Amino acid sequence: MPARSKAQQKAAGAALAAKRGEQPKSSLRGASKQMYESMDEKELDELAKTSLKGLPGHKA
């Protein structure tokens, strides 16, 4: 499933980095922290690799 906004893609990238051990879990806040806890690495990878072209900044 592709990301629906730039903010969602960015949060997924941060959560994915924490899952892989590239960044500490304690640095996560808000949506990225929730994604870290509720999604597996494959789901996060799908969201994070979404192209930013044409995505809105935030989805209402």
C-alpha positions in Angstrom: 0.0 0.0 0.0 1.5 3.3 -1.0 1.7 6.3 1.3 -1.1 8.8 0.9 0.9 11.9 1.9 4.5 13.2 2.3 4.0 13.2 6.1 3.0 9.6 6.1 5.9 8.6 3.9 8.3 10.5 6.1 7.0 8.9 9.3 7.2 5.4 7.8 10.8 6.1 6.8 11.7 7.1 10.4 9.9 4.0 11.9 11.7 1.8 9.4 15.1 3.2 10.3 14.3 2.4 14.0 13.2 -1.1 13.1 16.4 -1.8 11.3 18.5 -0.4 14.2 19.8 2.6 12.2 18.3 5.1 14.6 17.2 4.7 18.3 13.6 4.0 19.0 13.5 6.8 21.6 13.9 9.3 18.8 10.5 8.4 17.4 7.5 10.7 18.1 3.8 10.7 17.1 2.8 8.8 14.0 6.3 7.2 13.5 6.2 5.8 17.0 2.7 4.3 16.4 3.8 2.9 13.1 6.9 1.3 14.7 4.8 -0.5 17.2 1.9 -1.6 14.9 3.6 -2.5 11.6 6.2 -5.0 10.5 9.3 -4.1 8.5 7.7 -5.2 5.1 4.7 -2.8 5.6 6.9 0.1 6.6 9.2 -0.5 3.6 6.2 -0.4 1.2 5.1 3.0 2.7 8.6 4.4 2.9 9.5 3.7 -0.7 6.5 5.5 -2.1 7.5 8.3 -4.6 6.9 11.8 -3.2 6.0 13.1 -6.6 2.4 14.3 -6.7 1.7 13.5 -3.0 0.1 16.2 -0.8 2.0 17.5 2.2 -0.7 16.3 4.6 -3.9 14.3 4.1 -6.9 15.7 6.0 
